[in-house]
Amino acid sequence: MASKQDIDFIYTTLDKIYRMSQGDTADFSGAMYNGDYSMTLEAAQLAKHDFITDNLNIRAGSSVLDMGCGWGPMLNHFRKIGAKGVGLTLSDGQYQACKQNGFEVYVKDVRTVKPDDYGTFDAVVSLGAFEHFCSLEDYNAGRQEDVYRNFFETVYNLLPKGGRFFLQTMVITDKMPAPEEMDINADKNSDAYICALVLKLHPGSWLPLGSEMLIRDAASYFKMINISSGRLDYIKTIQEWNKNFRRFNLRKYALLLRMGYECLARKEYRHLIPVFLTSPIKVCFERELMEHYRIVFERL
Ligand SMILES: C[S@@+](CC[C@H](N)C(=O)[O-])C[C@H]1O[C@@H](n2cnc3c(N)ncnc32)[C@H](O)[C@@H]1O
């Protein structure tokens, strides 16, 4: 799986710039437009929050665990409706930001959570974190589905029978090149190059193959209640993020310049520059190399 260092590499490096561009507790995962792309990004993120609370029967007094809470958008929503949210992250920058906003949050690998750590919950959510649970090394060693089955078992142990779990994650499709074909020196328009950039952006992370793998690996613990594709919604979300990133703000531009300088100076960050110019994840969605799913599960 992605190590704490891998996660910090992207989320803590981006921390200030992201919050200045998108808002202090903004979502860092695809929104839910329900086919209406005239909606603002904020309205589409709120539609997602409402979908989750409705489908997971979350109400005032409910306790909810957010596994991979980012800057706390769901925790913020739970607080607004009077539910008790607990968030887990591996990013120190996100942890500090969440604490400043008064959220209950811990730096903890979600894959190791036991009921003894924070208790059990009425519902569990995880948005945009599952992508980091299996590494390329796990995949190459044939451990991918064990990683996912163990994770579903972890969530199962935190919920009562009938308790619901919302999972939102990117997956790869069978159009995705094999890892050994991905090449940072390939033609800049090729799938091999675009996918190599995604790997540079998220070192230590590899994705599940289709929704079938998710449902299969969850099957001993959860039945699926609802599934929808968020691929087109994610393309629109990234377009809106890019607009917000570009919007002028002197402090943000100074930070971007400093980050650009660090990227040039440090070999391991160098590929972040084309990542920010190309939005490779958006290109993967556009070329259908990747899909994106929102799944409501119910504990057996
Ligand atoms: C793309 S962000 C999504 C954040 C948030 N869920 C949202 O929708 O805005 C991914 C989050 O997953 C967290 N994460 C990834 N792997 C993790 C792990 N093994 N344990 C805890 N957090 C993890 C990262 O720290 C980050 O907060």
The ligand as a Tripos MOL2 file, in Angstrom:
@<TRIPOS>MOLECULE
LIG
   27    29     1     0     0
SMALL
NO_CHARGES

@<TRIPOS>ATOM
      1 C1         -8.0870   11.9580   -2.4310 C.3       1 LIG1
      2 S1         -8.0430   12.2410   -0.7030 S.3       1 LIG1
      3 C2         -9.7750   12.2010   -0.3740 C.3       1 LIG1
      4 C3        -10.1130   12.9400    0.8830 C.3       1 LIG1
      5 C4        -11.5840   13.0020    1.2740 C.3       1 LIG1
      6 N1        -12.1480   11.6880    1.4780 N.3       1 LIG1
      7 C5        -12.3990   13.7950    0.2790 C.2       1 LIG1
      8 O1        -13.2720   13.2080   -0.3670 O.co2     1 LIG1
      9 O2        -12.1420   14.9970    0.1700 O.co2     1 LIG1
     10 C6         -7.4500   10.6970   -0.0340 C.3       1 LIG1
     11 C7         -7.3750   10.6300    1.4590 C.3       1 LIG1
     12 O3         -7.1190    9.2740    1.8310 O.3       1 LIG1
     13 C8         -6.1700    9.2780    2.8820 C.3       1 LIG1
     14 N2         -5.5610    7.9550    2.9200 N.ar      1 LIG1
     15 C9         -5.0630    7.2180    1.8940 C.ar      1 LIG1
     16 N3         -4.6160    6.0240    2.3370 N.ar      1 LIG1
     17 C10        -4.8460    6.0000    3.6670 C.ar      1 LIG1
     18 C11        -4.6220    5.0370    4.6970 C.ar      1 LIG1
     19 N4         -4.0850    3.8420    4.4360 N.pl3     1 LIG1
     20 N5         -4.9880    5.3720    5.9480 N.ar      1 LIG1
     21 C12        -5.5380    6.5840    6.2290 C.ar      1 LIG1
     22 N6         -5.7950    7.5110    5.2960 N.ar      1 LIG1
     23 C13        -5.4470    7.2250    4.0390 C.ar      1 LIG1
     24 C14        -5.2540   10.4390    2.5560 C.3       1 LIG1
     25 O4         -4.5370   10.8290    3.6990 O.3       1 LIG1
     26 C15        -6.2940   11.4620    2.1150 C.3       1 LIG1
     27 O5         -6.8350   12.0770    3.2390 O.3       1 LIG1
@<TRIPOS>BOND
     1     1     2 1
     2     2     3 1
     3     2    10 1
     4     3     4 1
     5     4     5 1
     6     5     6 1
     7     5     7 1
     8     7     8 2
     9     7     9 1
    10    10    11 1
    11    11    12 1
    12    11    26 1
    13    12    13 1
    14    13    14 1
    15    13    24 1
    16    14    15 ar
    17    14    23 ar
    18    15    16 ar
    19    16    17 ar
    20    17    18 ar
    21    17    23 ar
    22    18    19 1
    23    18    20 ar
    24    20    21 ar
    25    21    22 ar
    26    22    23 ar
    27    24    25 1
    28    24    26 1
    29    26    27 1
@<TRIPOS>SUBSTRUCTURE
     1 LIG1         1 GROUP 0 **** ****
